Amino acid sequence: MTKREITIRLDSGLETRPVALLVQMASQFQSDVYVESDTRRVNAKSIMGMMTLGLDSGSEVTISANGEDEKEAVDKIAAYLTRSLG
């Protein structure tokens, strides 16, 4: 299992469009991918699950993945969530 703690830097936080892009990105990987915030852990491949987290820019989360391409999955998702679009 690969894990990484990050701070979300997307200017708009995780609104509908950024969540849809994240889910689409996570779905490209064979590994199980999760996003954790506080005590909640959701499947990053689930748009409804991701929306329930209500994450904003500045939120701290842990991205984890388990499977054959886990490192690549965590790296790519972390890079997406920590980039500023402004």
C-alpha positions as CSV (number, residue, x, y, z in Angstrom):
1,M,0.0,0.0,0.0
2,T,1.2,3.5,-0.9
3,K,0.0,6.5,1.1
4,R,0.7,10.2,0.9
5,E,-0.6,13.2,2.9
6,I,-1.3,16.3,0.9
7,T,-2.9,19.7,1.1
8,I,-5.4,20.4,-1.6
9,R,-4.3,23.4,-3.7
10,L,-7.0,23.5,-6.4
11,D,-8.3,27.1,-6.3
12,S,-12.0,26.0,-6.4
13,G,-11.5,23.1,-4.0
14,L,-13.3,19.9,-5.0
15,E,-16.4,21.1,-6.6
16,T,-18.3,19.0,-9.2
17,R,-16.0,19.4,-12.2
18,P,-12.7,18.8,-10.3
19,V,-14.3,15.8,-8.5
20,A,-15.4,14.3,-11.9
21,L,-11.9,14.7,-13.2
22,L,-10.4,13.1,-10.1
23,V,-12.8,10.1,-10.3
24,Q,-12.0,9.8,-14.0
25,M,-8.3,9.8,-13.3
26,A,-8.5,7.3,-10.4
27,S,-10.6,5.0,-12.6
28,Q,-7.7,4.6,-15.0
29,F,-5.8,2.6,-12.4
30,Q,-6.1,-1.1,-11.5
31,S,-5.4,-0.3,-7.9
32,D,-8.0,0.5,-5.3
33,V,-7.7,4.2,-4.6
34,Y,-9.0,6.0,-1.5
35,V,-9.1,9.6,-0.2
36,E,-9.2,10.1,3.6
37,S,-10.2,13.3,5.4
38,D,-10.4,13.3,9.2
39,T,-12.1,9.9,10.0
40,R,-13.8,9.5,6.6
41,R,-12.4,7.3,3.9
42,V,-14.0,7.1,0.4
43,N,-13.3,5.3,-2.8
44,A,-11.7,7.8,-5.2
45,K,-13.5,6.1,-8.1
46,S,-16.9,7.0,-6.7
47,I,-18.2,10.5,-7.6
48,M,-20.9,10.3,-4.9
49,G,-18.3,9.3,-2.3
50,M,-15.9,12.0,-3.2
51,M,-18.7,14.7,-3.2
52,T,-19.6,13.7,0.4
53,L,-16.2,14.8,1.6
54,G,-16.9,18.5,0.8
55,L,-13.2,19.3,0.4
56,D,-12.0,22.8,-0.1
57,S,-8.6,24.3,-1.1
58,G,-6.4,24.0,2.0
59,S,-8.0,20.8,3.2
60,E,-5.6,18.1,4.3
61,V,-6.2,14.6,3.0
62,T,-4.5,11.3,2.7
63,I,-4.4,9.5,-0.7
64,S,-3.9,5.8,-0.6
65,A,-3.8,3.0,-3.1
66,N,-3.3,-0.7,-3.1
67,G,-2.5,-2.7,-6.2
68,E,-0.1,-3.2,-9.0
69,D,0.0,0.5,-10.1
70,E,-0.5,2.0,-6.6
71,K,2.6,4.3,-6.7
72,E,1.7,5.8,-10.1
73,A,-1.9,6.3,-8.9
74,V,-1.0,8.1,-5.7
75,D,1.6,10.2,-7.6
76,K,-0.8,11.3,-10.3
77,I,-3.7,12.1,-8.0
78,A,-1.4,14.0,-5.6
79,A,0.0,16.0,-8.4
80,Y,-3.5,16.9,-9.6
81,L,-4.8,17.9,-6.2
82,T,-1.8,20.0,-5.3
83,R,-1.6,22.2,-8.4
84,S,-2.9,25.7,-8.5
85,L,-5.0,26.6,-11.5
86,G,-4.9,30.3,-10.8
